[in-house]
Amino acid sequence: MILAAGYGKRVHPLTLKCPKPLLKIGNETLLSKTLKFLEAAGINSVVINVHHLSEQIIDYVNSKKFNLTITIVKEKEQILDTGGGVLNALKYFNESFLCINPDTIWSLDYVKEFKKMENDFYLNDKNCSILVVNKVKSFDKKLKGDFNLKNNLINKENKEDLKYIYTGLQIMKPKIFSNVNEKVFSMNKIWVELIKKKELFGMESNINFLHVSSLDVYKNLNIK
């Protein structure tokens, strides 16, 4: 699943007329880079949730040729946030699935890391595993850490010194949403509960983290 419903407020004014996934890095959109990574990783079918300027994303997907079966889930009345967006599309997933944010510039270098993460996920029968990176590898040096990582377990124990950033890639089982009653909520709600139960696992990425986190960063990434 690709999360593509957001307003992209951190890169205003660009996203007032163009949805963030369709912003270009060089000659290619963030969404295209994400889809090509998924193709290379062996994914066959993709669900994309949309809301802000949704018709542009729908038209873009329909006009391009990707070797994927793509289903669009439109959040019509309101944006459901990251967790709510996944929950709303859960009927399309009978088993474990990958969830990805197109804000990160996904290169084919990530395929090997994803495969390692996927193998570990199934081998150890995990419920949720996320790909994280040490913030020293982030292009945007203003990004603060989201988590810490110890013995493959994600935690937030030392809140004053969180060293790891969420890259925007995770594998999860639908059952982690079984106790959620809200319609609109962040994925953080799920992660917090998993951390309490010591069931949120992480794998460290060794790739330099390029992420469209602000207008300045976007401009600098395009002249990099």
N, C-alpha and C positions, 0 to 999 in steps of 0.2 A: 504494500500500500504506500502510495506517495501522498504526503500531506501538502495540499496546494490550495487551501481555502483562505489563508491569512490575508490581512490587509497590507502587509509589508510596510508598516508605519515607519520603521527605522530607516527606510530608504526613500521617504518622501523627498521631493515631489515626484520622483520617477514613477512610483507605484500608484499615483492618482489616476493615471491613464493606462498603465501597463501592469498586469499582475506580476508579482515578484518572480515566480517561476519562469516567466518569459523574458526576464532581463538577460542580456547577452554578456558572456565573458568571451572576448574575442568575437568570433563569428558564430558562436553556438550558444543557445539558451541554457539556462540552468536546468530546465526540465529535460531538454534533449540530452545533456550530459548524464543526468540521473537515469533516464531510460536506457541509454547505451551501456551504462554500467550494469544495470539489471539484466540486460540482454547477455552481456559478457559473463555474468555470474550464473547464467543458466536458468534465469526466471522466465516463465512462459506467459504468465498472465498477471496483469496489474490492475489495481483499483486506484483511481485518483479522486480525492474529494475536492470539490470546488465551491466557492462562494463569491468572493470579491472578483469582479470582472470575469465571471465564470465563462461567459460565451467566448471570450478570447482564447481561453485554454482549450475549450471544447473544439473550436475551429482549428486551432493549431494542431491538436492531436489528430483530428480528422483529415487534415491536409498533408500530414507527414506520413512517411512509411516506416514504421517500426515493426520488428519481428516479434511482436507481443500482442496478445489479446488484451485490449484496454477497456475497462468499464469505468464510466464516470458516475460518481455519486454527488448529486447537487444538493447542497445545504441551502434550501430556498429561503426559509423564513428568517433564520439567524445563523450566525457562525457558531459552531459547537465546540470550539477550542480543540486542542490536540487530542485529548482523551475522548471527548465527546464525539469527535470526528471519526475516530477509530471504532468506537462503540456503535455508532450509527451505520457503519459499513460492515459490521461483524458477520452479518448473514452470508457474506461472500467467502468467509473463511471457516472451513470445517476442522481445520487442524492448524498447526503452527504456521506462522507467516512472518515475513519481513516487513518492517515499517521504516520508512525513510523520509527525511526532510530534504527538499531540493535546494535549500539555502546553502548547503555545502557544495563545493565544486568536486564532484565525484569523478575521479579518474579511474582508468582501468587498473591502476596500482592497487586499488582497494579490493579487487576480486580475490586475491590470494588471502587477504585478511578475513574477508567475509567467509570464504570456504573453511578456514580454520575455525572461525567462530561458530559456523553452522555445524561442523563435525562435533565440536565440543558440546554444543547445545543438545544434540540428539544422543550422543554417547553418554552424557551424564543426566539425561532426562530433566533438563531445566525448564522453568516456566517463563523466564524472561532474562534475556542477556543483552547488554548494550555495549556498543563500541565507544570507548573513551580515548582521549589523548591528553598527554601532559601539556599543560598550558604554555610551557616553554616552546612548544612546537607550533603555536598559533601565530598566524600572520598578523592577526589583530591582537596587539599586546595589551589592549584595554580589557579584554575578556577576563572575567574572574572565573575561578574554578567552580564547578557544580558539585563535585563529589571527591571522595578519596577512594582508593582502591587498595585492598589488602587481601592476599590469598584468594584472589579472583572474586571477592565479595565487595560490592559497592557499599560505602557508608558515608555519613556526614558527621562523624564523631568530632573531628577537629574543625569546627566551622570557621575558625579564624585563618585556617590555612588549607583551603580546598585546592588540590593540585590538578585535578582532572576535569576536562571539559567533555560534555556529551557531543559526539560528532554528528548525531542525527541518524544513526543506524541502530536498529534493534530487532531482535527476533523474539517472538512471544507466542504463548498459547492463549486462545480465546478465553479460557477459564479464569484468567486473572481479572476479568471484568465482571465476574459472576455476582459480586456483592455490591455493585455500584447501582445506586438508584437515581442519581442525577442525570440530566440530559446534556448539560453544558459543564465541562470540567477539563482541567489540564491533565496531561499524562503524569505530571508530578504527583497527583493524588494516588495513582496506582503505585508509583515508585516508592512513595513514603511507606505505604503499607507493606510492600515487599521487603524494604530495608528492615522494617521492624521484625519481620519473620526470617531475616537473613536468607532471602530468596531472590534478591536482585544481584545478578552476576555481571561482571564486566570483563572486557578484554581490552588490553591496551594497544592502540594503533601506533605504528612507528612512522607514519606518513605525516609530512608537514601539513598542518590543518589550515585550509583555505575556506573561509566561510564569509558570506555576504552579511555582515552584522551591522553595517552602517553605510551611509552614503559615501563618506570619505574612503572607507575600506573598499567599497565597490569600485570607486574611481581608481584607487591605487592598484587593485587587482587587474584592472584593464590596461594599466600601463606597465605592469610587472614584467 
